[in-house]
Amino acid sequence: MLEPFSKTWMRYFHLEDAPCGHTGDSNNTSLELLHKNGILVQGRFSYKDCRTRIPILKQIADGYEAIYPYLSAFPKEKEARMMKVNKEILAHLGISITKHKILYLNKDYVRQDDLDLNQLFLVSDCLFNRRNNLHLSIDACMEKETFDLDSWIEQTEALLQNLPNHKPERNKRCTQGRRCPFYESCFDDSTLPDDSIAFLTTSSKKLQALESGIEHVSQLDPKLLEGFRLQYAQYMASKNGLFIDHVAIKTWLEKLQEPISYLDFEWDTFAIPPYKNMKPFDVLCFQYSLHVEDEDQNLTHLDFFDYGDCREAFIQSLIASVPKTGSILVYNMEGAEKLRLIQLGEQFPQYADDLAQIYDRMIDLSKPFECGLYYDNRMHGHYSLKNILPIFTDSVSYNQLSIKDGLNAVYAYRNFEKADEQKRSIIRQNIRTYCQMDTYAEYVVYHGLLKAVKEG
């Protein structure tokens, strides 16, 4: 994003000169600005120490209209609860919100040379359901929300007062969807055995089993396994320390053709498309790492790094570097590298066939682990590349790097353009080294699988 989202939607609504609230503003300050100007951006309000911020509040004939901009293409119906809380807080201050709207991104917008805000943004008085369809009006969604705000505030205050004595309890919400960002503050999984029942993947029974005193996966009644291959692999590994389906892995390995290429990309996601032919939430690949292993097991490395609109340079370099034959190993490719190349082919159709020739030869190195063909208890139920590398080698580690994960790589990239030349050199090298580690890790894991089959 080339400017803060708030600046973009303020330009859309022509609110650049509108009064704006600030962190810590009192009710009196916010109300004075609102009454004086009839409009307030980022207004701060509170009721019984429950503070909130409303992006846009403007006076209309029968009260006030609240507008909520979302950096999303599908603001969901659950947002109505927050809006109703805001409405009640404002009602206690004598402000009647009688109308609600949302601003959201048009997922079908394709940027041309200039950013067209009138095409980028859409405005509605409805919210999206689970199927990403505009369905009920905001007011109808709010009517379905029933709560006692005073009771909520009292319960929250009591919880905060008792927080030092509160003992965290594991429940499904801790890891449902994405793991809670505070999970590690509540639970120290490093104290658990490698085959702890807490690590059993996609299990609806593990919390109940944990509470009943079951510590190891192998202690669970096999009838309680839900039938997933990875669960079975975990169960067998808990009994033996390691599970390898030698026949299945051998069959998978036989699909590969030399030379073997190991490929990985780094990219950033832009909610607001910064360059021509990009849509909302398109990504821009700024780095690739490529290790190529020939028939004699000689390993060579090539890579690319750039900033700005480097899409075409990225494509040209990749096409020139990737061998025209052989398999291309990629870790978790379907929603990542393969999808990136499909999108680049849509943005630059003149390269679509060459890019297809690359992604058609991709093979997902994560599949033997995702499907439970290989499981080591040290994986703790996870099969990310960083998680399985230590199983196959202790000679290299991501912990040795200045950049240790993809999020840090993106953060470094975002600071590249505004850095001076000395810092740019450091950032460039750190990102290249990190991405190179990813493809070298793929090489290590692949040869680890070859060794496992040979020894089996």
C-alpha positions as CSV (number, residue, x, y, z in Angstrom):
1,M,0.0,0.0,0.0
2,L,1.5,3.3,-1.1
3,E,-0.4,5.4,1.3
4,P,-2.4,4.6,4.5
5,F,-5.9,3.3,3.7
6,S,-7.5,6.1,5.7
7,K,-5.9,8.6,3.4
8,T,-7.3,6.8,0.4
9,W,-10.9,6.6,1.6
10,M,-10.7,10.2,2.8
11,R,-9.9,11.2,-0.7
12,Y,-12.8,9.2,-2.0
13,F,-15.2,11.0,0.3
14,H,-13.5,14.3,-0.2
15,L,-12.8,14.5,3.6
16,E,-9.2,15.7,3.4
17,D,-10.1,18.9,5.2
18,A,-12.7,17.4,7.6
19,P,-12.1,17.6,11.4
20,C,-10.3,14.5,12.6
21,G,-10.2,12.9,16.1
22,H,-7.1,11.8,17.8
23,T,-6.1,9.1,20.3
24,G,-7.2,10.0,23.8
25,D,-9.8,12.6,22.8
26,S,-12.5,13.0,25.5
27,N,-16.2,12.8,24.7
28,N,-16.5,16.5,25.1
29,T,-13.7,17.1,22.6
30,S,-15.3,14.8,20.0
31,L,-18.8,16.1,20.6
32,E,-17.7,19.7,20.2
33,L,-16.0,18.9,16.9
34,L,-19.1,17.0,15.7
35,H,-21.6,19.6,16.6
36,K,-19.5,22.5,15.3
37,N,-18.8,20.9,11.9
38,G,-21.6,18.4,11.4
39,I,-19.0,15.7,10.5
40,L,-16.2,14.0,12.3
41,V,-13.5,11.6,11.0
42,Q,-12.0,9.0,13.4
43,G,-14.1,10.3,16.3
44,R,-13.3,8.8,19.7
45,F,-16.2,8.2,22.1
46,S,-16.6,6.3,25.4
47,Y,-19.2,5.0,27.9
48,K,-18.2,3.6,31.3
49,D,-14.5,3.3,30.0
50,C,-15.6,1.3,26.9
51,R,-13.9,3.3,24.2
52,T,-14.6,3.2,20.5
53,R,-13.7,4.9,17.3
54,I,-16.1,5.6,14.4
55,P,-14.4,6.2,11.0
56,I,-16.9,8.7,9.6
57,L,-19.9,10.2,11.4
58,K,-21.9,12.9,9.7
59,Q,-25.1,14.7,10.4
60,I,-28.2,13.9,8.3
61,A,-31.8,15.1,8.4
62,D,-33.0,12.6,11.0
63,G,-29.8,12.1,13.1
64,Y,-26.4,10.9,12.1
65,E,-24.9,8.5,9.5
66,A,-22.0,6.2,10.4
67,I,-19.8,5.0,7.6
68,Y,-17.3,2.2,8.0
69,P,-14.5,1.7,5.4
70,Y,-13.2,-1.8,5.1
71,L,-9.9,-2.9,3.6
72,S,-11.8,-6.0,2.4
73,A,-14.0,-7.1,-0.5
74,F,-16.5,-8.9,1.7
75,P,-17.2,-7.2,5.1
76,K,-19.2,-9.8,7.0
77,E,-22.5,-9.7,8.9
78,K,-20.7,-10.2,12.2
79,E,-19.5,-6.6,11.9
80,A,-23.0,-5.6,12.9
81,R,-22.3,-6.4,16.5
82,M,-19.5,-3.8,16.7
83,M,-21.8,-1.2,14.9
84,K,-24.6,-1.8,17.4
85,V,-22.2,-1.4,20.3
86,N,-21.1,1.9,18.8
87,K,-24.7,3.0,18.3
88,E,-25.5,2.3,22.0
89,I,-22.4,4.2,23.1
90,L,-23.4,7.2,21.0
91,A,-27.0,7.0,22.3
92,H,-25.7,7.4,25.8
93,L,-24.1,10.6,24.6
94,G,-27.2,12.0,23.0
95,I,-26.2,11.1,19.4
96,S,-28.7,9.1,17.4
97,I,-27.2,7.0,14.6
98,T,-30.0,6.4,12.2
99,K,-28.2,5.2,9.1
100,H,-25.2,2.9,8.5
101,K,-23.1,2.3,5.4
102,I,-19.9,0.4,4.5
103,L,-17.3,1.1,2.0
104,Y,-15.4,-1.9,0.6
105,L,-13.1,-2.9,-2.3
106,N,-14.4,-3.9,-5.7
107,K,-12.8,-7.3,-6.2
108,D,-13.3,-7.0,-10.0
109,Y,-11.6,-3.7,-10.4
110,V,-8.5,-3.8,-12.6
111,R,-6.2,-0.8,-12.3
112,Q,-5.1,1.0,-15.5
113,D,-2.4,3.7,-15.6
114,D,-4.0,5.7,-12.8
115,L,-5.9,4.6,-9.7
116,D,-9.6,5.2,-10.2
117,L,-11.2,5.5,-6.7
118,N,-14.7,5.5,-8.1
119,Q,-14.1,2.1,-9.6
120,L,-12.0,0.8,-6.7
121,F,-14.6,1.4,-4.0
122,L,-18.2,0.3,-3.6
123,V,-20.6,1.6,-1.0
124,S,-23.6,-0.4,0.5
125,D,-26.0,-0.5,3.4
126,C,-25.8,-4.3,3.4
127,L,-23.2,-6.8,4.7
128,F,-21.9,-10.0,3.2
129,N,-23.0,-13.5,4.3
130,R,-20.7,-16.5,4.6
131,R,-21.0,-17.2,0.9
132,N,-19.7,-13.7,0.1
133,N,-23.1,-12.4,-1.1
134,L,-24.6,-9.1,-0.1
135,H,-27.7,-10.3,1.8
136,L,-29.2,-8.5,4.9
137,S,-29.1,-4.8,5.5
138,I,-26.9,-3.5,8.2
139,D,-29.9,-2.5,10.2
140,A,-31.4,-6.0,9.9
141,C,-28.1,-7.6,11.0
142,M,-28.0,-5.2,14.0
143,E,-31.6,-6.2,15.0
144,K,-30.4,-9.8,15.3
145,E,-27.7,-8.8,17.8
146,T,-29.0,-8.9,21.4
147,F,-26.8,-8.0,24.3
148,D,-26.7,-5.9,27.5
149,L,-23.8,-3.5,27.1
150,D,-23.7,-2.6,30.8
151,S,-23.5,-6.3,31.7
152,W,-20.6,-6.8,29.1
153,I,-18.7,-3.9,30.6
154,E,-19.2,-5.2,34.2
155,Q,-18.0,-8.7,33.2
156,T,-15.0,-7.4,31.3
157,E,-14.0,-5.2,34.3
158,A,-14.3,-8.2,36.6
159,L,-12.2,-10.3,34.3
160,L,-9.5,-7.7,34.0
161,Q,-9.3,-7.3,37.8
162,N,-8.9,-11.1,38.2
163,L,-6.5,-11.5,35.3
164,P,-3.4,-12.1,37.4
165,N,-5.2,-15.1,39.0
166,H,-6.8,-16.4,35.9
167,K,-5.6,-19.7,34.6
168,P,-5.8,-20.1,30.8
169,E,-7.9,-23.1,29.6
170,R,-7.4,-24.7,26.2
171,N,-10.5,-24.7,24.0
172,K,-11.3,-25.0,20.3
173,R,-11.2,-21.2,19.8
174,C,-7.5,-21.2,20.7
175,T,-6.5,-22.8,17.4
176,Q,-9.7,-22.7,15.3
177,G,-8.9,-21.2,11.9
178,R,-5.7,-19.4,12.7
179,R,-4.0,-19.9,16.0
180,C,-4.7,-17.1,18.5
181,P,-1.8,-14.6,18.4
182,F,-1.7,-14.8,22.3
183,Y,-1.6,-18.6,22.3
184,E,2.1,-18.8,23.3
185,S,1.4,-16.3,26.2
186,C,-1.1,-18.8,27.6
187,F,0.4,-22.1,26.8
188,D,4.0,-23.4,26.8
189,D,4.0,-26.3,24.4
190,S,7.7,-26.8,24.8
191,T,7.0,-28.5,28.1
192,L,4.8,-31.1,26.4
193,P,6.2,-34.4,25.0
194,D,6.8,-34.6,21.3
195,D,3.8,-36.9,20.9
196,S,1.5,-35.0,23.1
197,I,-2.2,-35.5,22.4
198,A,-2.4,-31.7,22.2
199,F,-0.6,-32.0,18.8
200,L,-3.1,-34.4,17.2
201,T,-4.2,-32.6,14.0
202,T,-7.8,-31.9,13.1
203,S,-9.1,-33.8,16.1
204,S,-12.4,-33.0,17.8
205,K,-11.4,-35.3,20.7
206,K,-8.0,-34.1,21.8
207,L,-9.1,-31.5,24.3
208,Q,-11.4,-33.9,26.0
209,A,-8.7,-36.5,26.0
210,L,-6.2,-34.1,27.4
211,E,-8.5,-33.1,30.2
212,S,-9.1,-36.8,31.0
213,G,-5.4,-37.3,31.6
214,I,-4.3,-38.8,28.3
215,E,-0.8,-37.5,27.6
216,H,0.4,-39.3,24.5
217,V,-1.3,-39.8,21.1
218,S,-0.7,-43.6,21.4
219,Q,-2.8,-43.7,24.6
220,L,-5.9,-42.6,22.7
221,D,-8.5,-45.2,21.7
222,P,-7.9,-45.8,18.0
223,K,-11.6,-45.7,17.5
224,L,-11.6,-42.0,18.4
225,L,-9.3,-41.2,15.4
226,E,-11.4,-39.5,12.7
227,G,-9.8,-41.3,9.8
228,F,-7.3,-38.7,8.5
229,R,-4.1,-40.2,7.2
230,L,-2.0,-37.7,9.2
231,Q,-3.7,-38.7,12.4
232,Y,-2.9,-42.3,11.7
233,A,0.7,-41.4,11.0
234,Q,0.8,-39.5,14.4
235,Y,-0.7,-42.4,16.2
236,M,1.9,-44.9,14.7
237,A,4.8,-42.5,15.3
238,S,3.7,-42.1,18.9
239,K,4.1,-45.9,19.3
240,N,7.4,-46.1,17.4
241,G,8.9,-42.6,17.3
242,L,8.7,-42.4,13.5
243,F,6.2,-43.4,10.8
244,I,7.3,-43.8,7.2
245,D,5.1,-45.3,4.4
246,H,8.0,-46.5,2.3
247,V,6.0,-47.8,-0.6
248,A,3.9,-44.6,-0.9
249,I,6.9,-42.3,-0.7
250,K,8.8,-44.5,-3.2
251,T,5.8,-44.2,-5.6
252,W,5.7,-40.4,-5.1
253,L,9.4,-40.0,-5.7
254,E,9.3,-42.0,-9.0
255,K,7.2,-39.2,-10.5
256,L,10.1,-36.9,-10.4
257,Q,12.3,-36.3,-13.4
258,E,15.8,-34.9,-13.6
259,P,17.1,-32.3,-13.5
260,I,15.4,-31.4,-10.2
261,S,14.7,-27.7,-9.6
262,Y,13.9,-26.3,-6.2
263,L,11.9,-23.1,-6.3
264,D,10.6,-20.5,-3.9
265,F,9.1,-17.0,-4.2
266,E,8.8,-14.0,-1.8
267,W,6.0,-11.6,-2.4
268,D,3.9,-8.8,-0.9
269,T,0.1,-8.4,-1.0
270,F,-1.4,-5.1,-2.0
271,A,-5.0,-4.4,-1.1
272,I,-4.9,-1.3,-3.2
273,P,-3.4,-2.2,-6.6
274,P,-0.3,-0.1,-7.1
275,Y,0.4,-0.9,-10.7
276,K,-1.4,-1.4,-14.0
277,N,-3.4,-4.6,-14.6
278,M,-3.4,-5.5,-10.8
279,K,-6.6,-6.1,-8.8
280,P,-7.3,-5.6,-5.1
281,F,-5.3,-8.1,-3.0
282,D,-3.0,-9.1,-5.9
283,V,0.5,-9.9,-5.0
284,L,3.8,-8.7,-6.4
285,C,6.7,-11.1,-6.5
286,F,10.0,-9.4,-5.6
287,Q,12.3,-12.4,-5.0
288,Y,12.8,-15.9,-6.2
289,S,15.4,-18.5,-5.3
290,L,16.2,-21.4,-7.6
291,H,18.5,-24.3,-6.8
292,V,19.1,-26.7,-9.8
293,E,20.4,-30.2,-9.2
294,D,21.7,-32.0,-12.4
295,E,22.0,-35.7,-13.1
296,D,25.4,-35.8,-11.3
297,Q,23.9,-34.1,-8.2
298,N,25.8,-30.9,-8.8
299,L,23.9,-28.0,-7.2
300,T,23.8,-24.5,-8.7
301,H,21.9,-21.5,-7.4
302,L,20.2,-18.6,-9.2
303,D,18.0,-15.8,-7.8
304,F,16.3,-12.5,-8.4
305,F,15.5,-9.5,-6.2
306,D,14.1,-6.1,-7.1
307,Y,11.6,-3.5,-5.9
308,G,9.0,-1.2,-7.5
309,D,7.0,-2.7,-10.4
310,C,9.5,-5.5,-11.1
311,R,6.8,-8.0,-12.3
312,E,8.0,-8.2,-15.9
313,A,11.7,-8.4,-15.0
314,F,10.8,-11.1,-12.5
315,I,9.0,-13.1,-15.2
316,Q,11.8,-12.7,-17.8
317,S,14.5,-13.7,-15.3
318,L,12.5,-16.7,-14.1
319,I,11.8,-18.0,-17.6
320,A,15.5,-17.7,-18.5
321,S,16.7,-19.4,-15.3
322,V,14.4,-22.4,-14.9
323,P,15.5,-25.5,-16.9
324,K,13.2,-26.4,-19.7
325,T,12.9,-30.0,-18.6
326,G,12.7,-31.8,-15.3
327,S,10.6,-31.6,-12.2
328,I,10.3,-28.4,-10.1
329,L,9.9,-29.0,-6.4
330,V,7.9,-26.3,-4.5
331,Y,6.7,-26.4,-0.9
332,N,2.9,-25.7,-0.6
333,M,2.7,-24.6,-4.2
334,E,-1.1,-24.6,-5.0
335,G,-2.0,-21.4,-3.1
336,A,1.4,-19.9,-3.5
337,E,4.0,-20.2,-6.3
338,K,1.7,-21.9,-8.8
339,L,-1.1,-19.3,-8.2
340,R,1.5,-16.5,-8.5
341,L,2.5,-17.6,-11.9
342,I,-1.1,-18.0,-13.1
343,Q,-1.8,-14.4,-11.9
344,L,1.3,-13.1,-13.6
345,G,0.2,-14.8,-16.8
346,E,-3.1,-13.0,-16.6
347,Q,-1.4,-9.7,-16.1
348,F,1.2,-10.3,-18.8
349,P,-0.5,-12.6,-21.4
350,Q,2.5,-12.5,-23.7
351,Y,4.3,-14.7,-21.1
352,A,1.4,-17.0,-20.2
353,D,2.5,-20.0,-22.1
354,D,6.1,-19.9,-20.8
355,L,4.8,-19.5,-17.3
356,A,2.4,-22.4,-17.7
357,Q,5.4,-24.5,-18.9
358,I,6.9,-23.9,-15.5
359,Y,4.0,-24.4,-13.2
360,D,2.8,-27.5,-15.1
361,R,6.0,-29.2,-14.0
362,M,5.7,-28.2,-10.4
363,I,5.4,-30.9,-7.7
364,D,4.4,-30.1,-4.2
365,L,7.1,-31.3,-1.8
366,S,4.8,-30.8,1.2
367,K,2.4,-33.7,0.1
368,P,4.3,-36.6,1.7
369,F,4.0,-34.8,5.0
370,E,0.5,-33.4,4.6
371,C,-0.8,-36.9,3.6
372,G,1.0,-38.6,6.5
373,L,3.5,-40.6,4.5
374,Y,6.3,-39.4,6.7
375,Y,5.8,-38.3,10.3
376,D,8.3,-37.6,13.1
377,N,7.1,-36.8,16.5
378,R,9.3,-33.7,16.5
379,M,6.9,-32.2,13.9
380,H,4.4,-31.6,16.7
381,G,1.5,-31.9,14.2
382,H,2.9,-29.3,11.8
383,Y,4.6,-29.8,8.5
384,S,5.9,-26.3,7.5
385,L,9.3,-26.3,5.8
386,K,10.9,-24.6,8.8
387,N,9.3,-27.2,11.1
388,I,10.6,-30.3,9.2
389,L,14.1,-29.1,8.2
390,P,15.6,-29.9,11.7
391,I,14.3,-33.5,11.3
392,F,16.6,-34.0,8.3
393,T,19.7,-31.9,9.3
394,D,21.2,-30.0,12.1
395,S,23.9,-28.4,10.0
396,V,21.8,-25.5,8.8
397,S,19.0,-23.6,10.5
398,Y,16.7,-20.7,10.0
399,N,17.7,-19.5,13.4
400,Q,21.1,-18.6,12.0
401,L,19.6,-16.0,9.6
402,S,18.9,-12.4,10.2
403,I,15.5,-12.9,8.5
404,K,13.9,-16.1,9.9
405,D,10.4,-16.2,8.3
406,G,8.4,-14.8,5.4
407,L,6.6,-12.1,7.4
408,N,10.0,-10.6,8.4
409,A,11.1,-10.8,4.7
410,V,8.0,-8.8,3.7
411,Y,8.6,-6.3,6.5
412,A,12.2,-5.8,5.3
413,Y,11.1,-5.5,1.7
414,R,8.6,-2.7,2.7
415,N,11.5,-0.8,4.2
416,F,13.8,-1.3,1.3
417,E,12.7,1.6,-1.0
418,K,13.0,4.3,1.8
419,A,16.4,3.0,3.1
420,D,19.7,4.5,2.2
421,E,22.2,2.5,-0.1
422,Q,24.0,0.9,2.8
423,K,20.8,-0.4,4.4
424,R,19.5,-1.4,1.1
425,S,22.6,-3.6,0.5
426,I,22.0,-5.3,3.9
427,I,18.2,-5.8,3.3
428,R,18.8,-7.2,-0.2
429,Q,21.4,-9.7,1.1
430,N,19.3,-10.7,4.1
431,I,16.2,-11.4,1.9
432,R,18.2,-13.3,-0.7
433,T,19.8,-15.4,2.0
434,Y,16.5,-16.2,3.6
435,C,14.9,-17.2,0.3
436,Q,18.0,-19.3,-0.6
437,M,17.6,-21.1,2.6
438,D,14.0,-22.1,1.6
439,T,15.2,-23.8,-1.6
440,Y,18.2,-25.4,0.1
441,A,15.8,-26.7,2.7
442,E,13.7,-28.2,-0.1
443,Y,16.9,-29.9,-1.4
444,V,17.7,-31.3,2.1
445,V,14.1,-32.6,2.6
446,Y,14.0,-34.2,-0.8
447,H,17.2,-36.1,-0.2
448,G,16.0,-37.0,3.3
449,L,13.1,-38.7,1.7
450,L,15.3,-40.5,-0.8
451,K,17.5,-41.7,2.1
452,A,14.5,-42.9,4.1
453,V,13.2,-45.0,1.2
454,K,16.7,-46.4,0.5
455,E,17.2,-47.4,4.1
456,G,13.7,-48.8,4.4
